Structures are given as structure tokens and as C-alpha cells.
């Protein structure tokens, strides 16, 4: 049984926009949103270290290329 003040071994990640924070003791993946300069927002991930913060990985914000 864990004692008072013991931390979970699993990651505990919260994201606000493009920044994710890990309150746990292991690396984890957070799911946030990347804001492009063109105003569009895309879902993205961040690899977050224990007790650290990380920005989500940039999305492909460029214009769509024609398929022909």
C-alpha cells in the first residue's frame, strides 16, 4: 500500500493548448493542439518527461498540394 506522499509510477499528463505538463514519475504522451500561423488548429502530441513540460509537435500547416 502506498504511503502518504508517494507518487504514481504512471504518467499524469494535462495539456492546455500547445503545452503539456507531466505530474507523474515516468515519460508519457500528451494530446494537445498546435496553432498554425494561418489560424487553423490541429490536434498533436507531446512527449513529456517526468515532472516536466513540453510543447506539442508542430502540425503540417503548409498549403495543401494538388494531387494531380
C-alpha positions in Angstrom: 0.0 0.0 0.0 1.5 3.4 -1.0 2.4 5.7 1.9 1.4 9.3 2.3 3.1 11.5 -0.4 4.0 8.6 -2.7 3.7 9.3 -6.4 2.2 7.1 -9.0 4.5 5.3 -11.4 2.3 6.2 -14.3 2.5 9.5 -16.2 -0.2 12.1 -15.2 -0.4 14.5 -18.1 -2.5 17.5 -18.6 -2.5 19.7 -21.7 -3.6 23.3 -22.2 -3.4 24.3 -25.9 0.1 23.6 -27.1 1.7 22.9 -23.7 1.6 19.6 -21.8 2.7 19.1 -18.2 3.5 15.7 -16.7 2.9 15.4 -12.9 3.9 11.7 -12.8 7.2 9.8 -12.5 7.5 8.3 -16.0 7.7 9.7 -19.5 4.3 10.0 -21.3 2.4 11.3 -24.3 0.1 14.3 -24.0 -2.5 15.3 -26.6 -2.8 19.0 -27.3 -3.5 21.3 -30.2 -0.9 23.1 -32.4 -1.9 26.6 -33.6 -0.8 27.4 -37.1 0.1 30.9 -38.3 -2.8 30.7 -40.8 -5.3 30.5 -37.8 -6.0 26.8 -38.1 -5.6 24.5 -35.1 -4.7 20.8 -35.4 -4.5 18.0 -32.8 -1.0 17.0 -32.0 1.1 15.1 -29.4 3.9 15.9 -27.0 6.4 13.6 -25.4 6.7 14.8 -21.9 9.4 13.9 -19.3 8.6 13.1 -15.7 7.7 16.2 -13.7 8.3 18.3 -16.8 6.6 20.3 -19.6 6.8 20.0 -23.4 5.2 21.7 -26.4 3.2 19.6 -28.9 4.9 18.7 -32.1 4.2 21.1 -34.9 1.5 20.1 -37.4 1.9 20.4 -41.2 0.5 23.9 -41.6 1.5 24.5 -45.2 -1.0 24.8 -48.0 -2.3 21.6 -49.4 -0.5 20.3 -52.5 -2.6 19.3 -55.5 -2.9 15.6 -56.2 -2.6 16.0 -60.0 
